[in-house]
Amino acid sequence: MDSKSHWETVYANKGPQDVSWYTPHLQRSLAYIQRTGLPTTASIIDVGAGEATLVDDLLGAGYRDVTVMDISSTALQACRDRLGDRAHTVKWMAADVLAASLPIRAYDIWHDRAVFHFLTDKAQRDAYVRQVARALRPGGFAIVGTFGPQGPSECSGLPVNRYDAEGLHGEFGAGFRLVESSLEEHVTPWGVPQQFVYCFCRLEH
């Protein structure tokens, strides 16, 4: 099964609270976005958003230029339905981040919680980093969360890579200055703790 078919099947057969990564609000992600100090006119892309409520919270905080990307059209439609009339204020992109035709130097903030750790092949990771570097404006911010060193070794039936902060930042290279990193214990809807690591970086050039 290809990647798109896999994730369409996941979202077609499971509700938002039936997946391990569900949390009512991505509070750490929102805090990092606000930590950038950028105005609410900043252009934000949430990559691999699934059915997460970050877009709801961004709109609630007054951000007006939000793009939501996921490989699953089913997940994006669930977000649209949840947002109702507010959905028309969001740009929606059904695409694989590795192959998406992203505008160059268009975004101030790139956010990804739980996509990068699925890229177990180095060529995939290199392609992802190139996408970030092309899509972000110089001085823009990348906020990336993956499973930490004590996190699970697979998710949704797929293998994942686990990272500490140094290893995750190292995948992005010297062009991305590490501003801050943190560990988070996420608790799944069925009560199992999962360790995440976040790197909050700035594109230097």
ZIGI-V669971 format. One record per residue. N is the residue number from 0. RES is the residue in one small letter. SS is DSSP state (hx for helix, st for strand, lp for the rest). D_LAST is the distance of its C-alpha to the last C-alpha in whole Angstrom. Layout:
n: [N;N]
res: [RES;RES]
ss: [SS;SS]
d_last: [D_LAST;D_LAST]
This chain:
n: [0;1;2;3;4;5;6;7;8;9;10;11;12;13;14;15;16;17;18;19;20;21;22;23;24;25;26;27;28;29;30;31;32;33;34;35;36;37;38;39;40;41;42;43;44;45;46;47;48;49;50;51;52;53;54;55;56;57;58;59;60;61;62;63;64;65;66;67;68;69;70;71;72;73;74;75;76;77;78;79;80;81;82;83;84;85;86;87;88;89;90;91;92;93;94;95;96;97;98;99;100;101;102;103;104;105;106;107;108;109;110;111;112;113;114;115;116;117;118;119;120;121;122;123;124;125;126;127;128;129;130;131;132;133;134;135;136;137;138;139;140;141;142;143;144;145;146;147;148;149;150;151;152;153;154;155;156;157;158;159;160;161;162;163;164;165;166;167;168;169;170;171;172;173;174;175;176;177;178;179;180;181;182;183;184;185;186;187;188;189;190;191;192;193;194;195;196;197;198;199;200;201;202;203;204]
res: [m;d;s;k;s;h;w;e;t;v;y;a;n;k;g;p;q;d;v;s;w;y;t;p;h;l;q;r;s;l;a;y;i;q;r;t;g;l;p;t;t;a;s;i;i;d;v;g;a;g;e;a;t;l;v;d;d;l;l;g;a;g;y;r;d;v;t;v;m;d;i;s;s;t;a;l;q;a;c;r;d;r;l;g;d;r;a;h;t;v;k;w;m;a;a;d;v;l;a;a;s;l;p;i;r;a;y;d;i;w;h;d;r;a;v;f;h;f;l;t;d;k;a;q;r;d;a;y;v;r;q;v;a;r;a;l;r;p;g;g;f;a;i;v;g;t;f;g;p;q;g;p;s;e;c;s;g;l;p;v;n;r;y;d;a;e;g;l;h;g;e;f;g;a;g;f;r;l;v;e;s;s;l;e;e;h;v;t;p;w;g;v;p;q;q;f;v;y;c;f;c;r;l;e;h]
ss: [lp;lp;hx;hx;hx;hx;hx;hx;hx;hx;hx;hx;hx;lp;lp;hx;hx;hx;lp;lp;lp;lp;lp;lp;lp;lp;hx;hx;hx;hx;hx;hx;hx;hx;hx;lp;lp;lp;lp;lp;lp;lp;st;st;st;st;st;lp;lp;lp;lp;lp;lp;hx;hx;hx;hx;hx;hx;hx;lp;lp;lp;lp;st;st;st;st;st;st;lp;lp;hx;hx;hx;hx;hx;hx;hx;hx;hx;hx;hx;hx;hx;hx;hx;hx;hx;lp;st;st;st;st;lp;lp;lp;lp;lp;lp;lp;lp;lp;lp;lp;lp;st;st;st;st;st;st;st;lp;lp;hx;hx;hx;lp;lp;lp;hx;hx;hx;hx;hx;hx;hx;hx;hx;hx;hx;hx;hx;hx;st;st;st;st;st;st;st;st;st;st;st;st;lp;lp;lp;lp;lp;lp;st;st;lp;lp;st;st;lp;lp;lp;lp;lp;hx;hx;hx;hx;hx;hx;hx;hx;lp;lp;lp;st;st;st;st;st;st;st;st;st;st;st;st;lp;lp;lp;lp;lp;st;st;st;st;st;st;st;st;st;st;st;lp;lp]
d_last: [38;35;32;33;36;36;34;36;39;38;37;40;42;41;41;38;39;41;37;36;33;34;34;35;32;28;28;26;23;24;24;20;20;22;20;17;19;18;21;23;21;18;18;18;19;21;21;25;26;30;32;30;31;27;28;31;30;26;29;31;29;28;25;25;23;23;23;25;24;27;28;32;33;36;34;32;35;36;34;35;38;37;36;38;38;34;33;33;30;28;26;27;26;28;26;25;21;21;23;22;21;18;17;13;11;14;14;13;14;15;18;20;24;25;24;22;25;27;25;27;26;23;22;22;20;17;18;17;14;13;14;12;9;10;12;10;8;5;7;9;11;13;17;18;22;24;28;28;30;33;32;34;34;34;34;36;37;34;33;30;28;28;25;25;21;20;21;19;16;17;17;13;12;10;7;8;10;14;15;18;20;24;27;29;33;33;37;38;40;43;42;40;37;34;31;28;25;21;18;16;12;9;6;4;0]
